[in-house]
Amino acid sequence: MAKIDPAAGKPLANAALANIPRLITAYYALKPDPHEPTQRVAFGTSGHRGSSLKTGFNENHILATTQALCDYRRQHGLDGPLFVGIDTHALAEPALASALEVFGANGVDVMVDKDGGYTPTPVISHAIIAYNKGRTEHLADGVVITPSHNPPEDGGYKYNPPHGGPADTDATGEIERQANIYLANELDGVSRISYTKARQRGSVHPYDYITPYVADLANTVDLDAIKAAGVKIGIDPLGGAAIAYWAPLIERYGLNATIVNDLVDPTFRFMTADWDGKIRMDCSSPYAMASLIGMRERFDVAFANDTDADRHGIVTRSGGLMNPNHYLATAISYLFAHRPDWRSDAAIGKTIVSSSLIDRVARKLGRKLVETPVGFKWFVEGLHSGSFGFAGEESAGASFLKRDGTVWTTDKDGLILGLLAAEIMARRGRDPSELYKELTSELGAPVYERIDVPASPPQKAALKALTPEQLKLTELAGDPVRVVHTKAPGNGQSFGGIKVETDYGWFAARPSGTEDVNKLYAESFRDAEHLKRIQSEAQAALAKVA
């Protein structure tokens, strides 16, 4: 079980904050060793991430990865504009400058925020989809320079192809392999011009991201209903990329909303520490969200987003911070009852480690449920075609269709999930926490928890290769095992772990892609004691074979 740091939920002392000059210096001064695995380019579920201080996200990484992306675009005939956004992490600005030097040398038309500001991940997805609508050639794609909710010392770089969502493993695999070849060859083959020349060459274009995104929001969320009901809303961007989007949105739609924090500071000194004492802009963490939770009585609903605004954290007056699984189930139940223009066969997408309450909601609605491995890339095609009405994952990331049943984004959008909480309040007269209680009084109230168990690389590899025959579990917490999965039932793809289900609970275990831990997810539809028994028996069974 994770040990909670004494600093959790409290502001950090100045001495504990990130040293930004040192971080930027390391970005340029430290050169990665291509023979050291932790210093290579590695695309996980959300791109390449790392800290310059640990030689995991440095200038050479960005130069090599950007050239590899240029190569990929040429090989795949992608010659439309590249929509590029950054978040508010300190390493985003220098990484953007490095990337523009390579994009400029390669003649790529790059669209950057016209005011030199920040651009959320869902806005990049929205821009790609809007540009490509009706086109069959010269398609746009995009890059977001962000490590999501990671600590201030981290940087990240992720690619969204023409469908607008996260790149699949084939694309990221190609880019990763070529980037590491460039690193190994000391950047031989990387084309680069000066930043000044890149800006002067005419291939870097200022672009208004805010206006078209904000204007289109009313086609996805019922903002008129929110205005008419006068829902009192609190918004905390957590110092992230959505910071410049809320004021224009509030003014355009006449919302009764307050931005409770408009600060941008690369140390994120205004954050309260997460469970481990580190600053992390995790809007699903009660420790990181302590400030907004403390304001709950001031608003009907309040919400926050992580740094690139692809995740959401919902705070209600009646219940405080909602568990992400609880909100997903509530949002699904509400949306499918209030979106009459969605296709009658529009399905619900969820990751295999999300709550089984979603399964029960789907059955109640008479909707198909598609259960996938972890990663939003599995939902892209369904959202793009309109065959998924809603898609979400347990880590507080989701998106859904426009009100007319067409695609909004194919990446996670924390802004619309926050606004949806206000729509629920406006149209139902109760906040999402109250609707969740109604839902669970009918379908059962689950108890869900994820814990991280320390694991060596061999232990992680053993878990990834584990089979049902090796596990040999026929009973779990007193109930017969109904099914054991190593592949997601929705698409037959391996999820790199194992899931054991009974009629009253389940556990799933999978190795982390970035840390030396195995992740154990568990849920009970009985009570907390039953959950503890599931977790204990799961850990004992896994210890025998992994």
N, C-alpha and C positions, 0 to 999 in steps of 0.2 A: 504494500500500500504506500502511496506517495506520502512523504513527510511534509507537512505544511511549514514553511519558513515563518519565523516570528515576524518578519517584515511584510508578510502577505496582507494585502488590503490597505497598506499604508504608503504615504509618499516616501520616496527614498531621500536620504541625505545627499547634499550636493556632491560629496566626495565619491558617492557610489554611481553617479551618472556617467554616461558614455563620454569619453574624451574625443570630441569631434575632430579637432586638428590632428590628433594622433591617428584617428581612423582614416582621414583623407590622405595623410602622408603615407600610411601603409598601403593604400590603394595604388599609389604610384611607385612607391619605393620597393615593395616586396614583390619578388617574381616567383610564380609557382614552379614547383619541381614536378614535371610531368610523370615522374616515376613514383611519386608519392600519391596513393589513391585519394587521400583527403584533399589534395591540391589540384585534382583534375576537374574538368568540366563534367558535371553529372546532373542530368535532367531527371528529377523525381516526378511526383504527380503534379507539381506546380512549377516546373522550370528549374533552372540552376540557382542554388542559394548558397550563401556562405558569408563569412566575415573577412574583411581585408586583414584584420589583425592576425588571423589564423591562416592567411594566404589561401583563402577559399573563394574570395571574390575580389579580384584585383584587375588592374588595367589589362594585363595580358589575357585574362579570361574573357573580358568583354570584346577586345579586338579579335581574338580567335573565334569566339562564338558568333560575332556579327558577320565576319567573313564567311563562316560556315553557313550562316543563314542566307547570305547573298548567293552563295553557290547553290544552295537548295532551291532558292527561288528561280534561278536560271534553269536548273535541271528540270524543274517542274513547270516551266512556262509561266511563272507568276511575274507579271510586269506592270501591275497596277500600283496605286499608291500604297504605302505602308503607314498605317496609323500607329503612332508611337505615343505612349503615355508613361508618366513616372509618378511615383508616390512621394511621400515626404520623408522617407529615410535619407540619412545624410549621404549615403553612397549612390543615391539615384541620380543626382545632378552630375557628378563626375562620370558615371557610367553612361549617361546620355551623351555627354560631350565625346567620349571615346567612340560610342556607337555611331554618332553622326559623322565622325572622321572617316570611318570605314564605309558607311552608307554613301557618303558623298563621293568617295573615290570610285565606288561601284556604280554610280549614276542612279541610285534608288531614289524615287520621289517619296519623301518623308513628310508626313503631316504631324506637326507638333502644336501644342496649345499656343494660341495666338498671343497670349499674355505672359508666356513663359511660366505658366502655372502647372498644376497637377491634374492628372486624368485618371479616374477610377477604372478598374478592370471592366466592369459592365458597360461603361461608356465606350470603350474601345470596341467591345463586341457589338454594341448597338451601331456604331459608326460603320464597321465592316459590313454588317448585314444590310444597312440602309444603302450603302454605296453599291453593293453587289446585286441588289434587287433588280431582276430583269436582265442582268448581264450574263453573258456566256464567255467573255474574254476580257483580258486586261483587268483581272479581278484584284481586289484589295485584300490585304491581310494585315496583321498587326503584331506589335511587341509591347509588353508592359514591363517596365523596370521596377520590380517590387519583390520583396520577400514576404508579402502578406502581413500577418500579425506578428512576425518575428521581432526579436529585440532590436533596439536602435543600432547595434553594431553590425547588423546583417544587411546584405544586399541581395537582390534577386533579379532574374531575367527570364521572361517566359514568352512563348510564341503562340499566337492564335492565327491559324490558317484561314482561307477564305470563308469557311463556314462560320467563323466568328467565335468558336469555342476553343477550349484547350486543345493543343496539338496531340495527336495520338502517338503511341510509342514508336511507330515506324518513322514518323517525321522527326521526333526528338532524338531517336536513335541515330539517324543519319547526321543530324546537326551535331550531336554530341561527339560522334566518332571523328568527324572532320575537324571539329574544334580542337580535339586532343592531338590530332596529327599536327595541326599548326603550332600548338604549344610545344610538342616534342621537337619540332623543327625550328624553334626559336622565332616563330611568326613568319618564317619564309613563306611567301605566297599571299600574305595578307596585304591588301591594297589599302593605303591610308593617305589622306591629305590633312593639312592643318585644319583646326576647328574653324578658323577665320575663313579659309577657302571653302570649306564645306558649307558655311552659311552664305557665302557670296556666290556660290556656283549656281544657285537658282533651283536646286533640287530639295531644299528644306523649305517647306511651305507652312506659314502660320494658318491655323485652322480653329474655327469656333466650335469647340466640342459641346459647350454648355447649352447654347440655344436650341439646337435640334433635339437633344436628349430631353431637356426640360419640357419642350413643346409637345413631345410625343408621350410623355408620362401619363397624360389624361386618357390616353387610349389603352392604358394598362391598369391603372388604379382609378377608382371613382373619387376623384379629387373634389368634384362638385358636392358630393354627399358629405365629405369631410368638412368642407367649408360651411355648408348649410347647417350641419349639426353643431358647429362651433367646437369641435373636439380640441381640447387643450393638449398640445403636443410639445414634448421636450426632445431636443435633438443634440447628440454629442458626436461630432465627427472623430473624436479621439485624436485630433491633430492630423487627420489623414487626408487623402486625395479628394474626398467629397466636400472639402471645406468651402469651396467657392460655388457649390451647386445649390446649397440650401436657401440662401438669401434670394436669388432669382426665382426659385421655385415657390417660396413663401409669398413673394410679391405677386407673381403671375397668377397664382390661384387663390390668393386671399386667405391663406391658412392662418389659424390661431396657433402659431408655432414659435418657440423660442430656441435659438441656438445657445446652448448653455456654456459652450466652450468654443471660442473661435481662434485659439492659439495654434500656431505651427512652430514647433521647436524641435530640432533634430535629436535633442536629448530626451524628449518626451517627459520632461520633469514634472508635468502636471498629472501624469498617470500614477495610480497606486500600483504597488508591486503585485505580481501574479503569485501563484501558490508557492513557487520556488524562490521568491525574493527577487526575481528579475522583472524588469519592465517588459511587458509584452502586450500589444494592443489587441488582446483577445476578448472580443465583445461577448463571448459565451462564458467567460470566467467571472464568478462573483467577486473575486479578489481584484481583478483588473477593472471591474465595473463598479467598484464600491462608491465612487463619487456620484454616478448617475442613480444608483439604487438609493442613495441617501436623499435624493430629490424626488422620490416617487410620489410623495403626497402633493407635490405642486402641479402634477399633470394627470390627465386621464390616461395617457399612454406616453411612454418615452422610449427612445431607441438610440442605438449607437452602431457604428460600423467599424470594421478594422481598417488598416491603413490604406488598402487599395479598394475598400468598400465593396468587396464581394461577399462579406459575411455580415450577419445581423445579430444584434442582441436586443431583446424586447423586454422592457421593464413596465410592469403594470402597477397601479395603485393597490389593487387587491392582492397581488401575489409576489411582487418584487420581480427579480430577474427570472424569466422563464427558461427552463431547461430547453435546449434546442430541439430535442425530440418532441417535447410537448407542444412547442409552437408549430413545428412541421405538421403534426397530426391535426392541430386546430385549423391551421391555414388551409390544409387540403379539404377538411370537412366543410369549411366556409366557402372556398372558391368553387367547388363543384356544385354547390347549391345556389351560387350567385353569378354564374357565368353561362347563361342560357345559349349563347352563340358558340360555345365550344363544341367540337365534334362529340357526338354521342358515344363514340368509341375511344375518345381521348383517354390515355392511360395515366397512371401514377408511377413515376420512377423514384426508386429509393436505393440507397446502398445497402449491402448485405448486413452491415453492422448498425443500421438504424433501427429504431424501435419497432417491435411487432404490433404496436398499437396502430401503426399506419396500415398494416395488413388488415386489421379489423375494420378500420375506417373504409378501406377500399371495398371490403366485402359488403359493408353496410350501404355504400354508394352504388354497388353493382358495377364497379370499375375494375378494369384489368390492372394488376400490380406487376411491375417489371423490376426485379431485384438484381442489382449489378454489383461488380466489384467496387472497391473504393476508388473515387476519382470522377470528377464531373465530365470528363471526356466521354463517358459511356452514355450520357444523356443528350449529347449534341444533336445527333440525327433526329431523335424523337421530338425535341423542341423545335428544330428547324422545320420539320414537316407538319407540325401541329398534332402529331400522333401521341405526344405527351402533353397533357395539360399542365402538369406540375412535375418538377424533378428536384429532389433535395437530398442532402447528406447530413449525417449526424453531427458534423462539425459546424453547423449553423450556416451552411451555404445552400442556396436554392434559387430557382427562377421559375417563372410561369408565363403563360401565353398572354398576349393582348386580349382585351375584352371581346374582340371579334374572332378569336381563335387562331390568329396568325402569330408568327414568331416575334418575340420581344428581344431577348438575348439568348445566346447559346452558352453563356458563361454565367456564373453565379452573380446575382444582383442583390446586394444588401439594402440598397435604397428602396426598391419596391417592396421588399419584405417588411421594412419599417413602416412605410406608408400604408401597407395592407393592414397593419395592426390598428391604424387610425380609421381605416375604412370599416373594419369589423366593428369598432366602437361606434362609428356613426350609423351604421345600418342595422346593427343588432342591439344597440343600447347597452351592451355589456362588453367588458374588455376581454382580451384573449384568454387570460387566466380563468375568468369566470366561465367562458365557453369550454375551456379544457375540462373543468370540473364537471360540467354537464355531460360532456362526451364520455369521460371515464366512469361516471355513475351508470352509464348504459353499457359501455364496452369493457370495463375493467380498468383499474388504475395500476400501471406498471411501475416498477422500481428499477432504475437503469443506472449503471455505472461503468466507466472505463478505468482500468488501472494499468500502469506500466510496470512490467516486471523486468529487472535487470537481466540481460542475456548476452552471452559472448557470441561472436560471429558464428562459431559452429552450432551453438544452440539455436540461433536465428535460422540458419540454413536447415537444421533438422525440422524445425517447426514448419518452414515453408514447404518441405517435402513430405510432411506427415500425411498418412492415409487413414481412412476409417478403420481398416483392418489392423493397423498398428495401434490405434487408440483403444480399440476393444471396449467401448463404453456401451452398455445396454440399459443403464439406469442413471439418472441424474437427479440428485436432491429428492430421491424417493419416487420419481416418476419415470415411466418407461421412455427410453429414447425413441422419438418418432422418426427422425431423419438426421443424417450427418452429411454435411456439404463440404466439398473442397472447390467446387465451382459454383458460380452464381447462377441460381435457377432461372434468372431472367434472360441470360444470353449465353450460358454455358461456358463462360470464361473463368479461368482460375483466378481466385482472389488472393493467392499466396498464403493461405492459412487453412483453418478448419472451423466449421460451425456445427454445433450439436444442439438439436431442438427437442423439447418435449411439449406437451400441451399447455404447460404452465410456466415455461421459462426457456432460456437458451443461453449459451455462451459462444463466443467466437474469439479466436486467437490468431494473430498475424504479426510477423516481425515488422518493426519500424524500418522505413527506408533511410532514415537519417540519424538515428540514435541507436545505442547498444541496449535496446529494450525490446521485449515482446509485448504487444498491446493485447490486453484481455478485456473484451466487452462482455457484459452479462446483463440479463434482464429477467425479472420475476413478475408474474401476474398474481402473486400471493402477497408477500410482504418483504420487509427489509431482511428479516432473519432468513427467509428462503433464498434471497439473493446472496447473502453471505455464504450459505451452504453451497449454492451453485458455484460461486467463485472458489471456495475452498476445494471442492471436489474437482473442479476444472484444473486448478493449479497442481493438485496431486496427480491427476491423470497425465497431464502434460509433462510433469517432472520425470515420470517413469520412461517416457519415450523421447523427450527432447532435451 
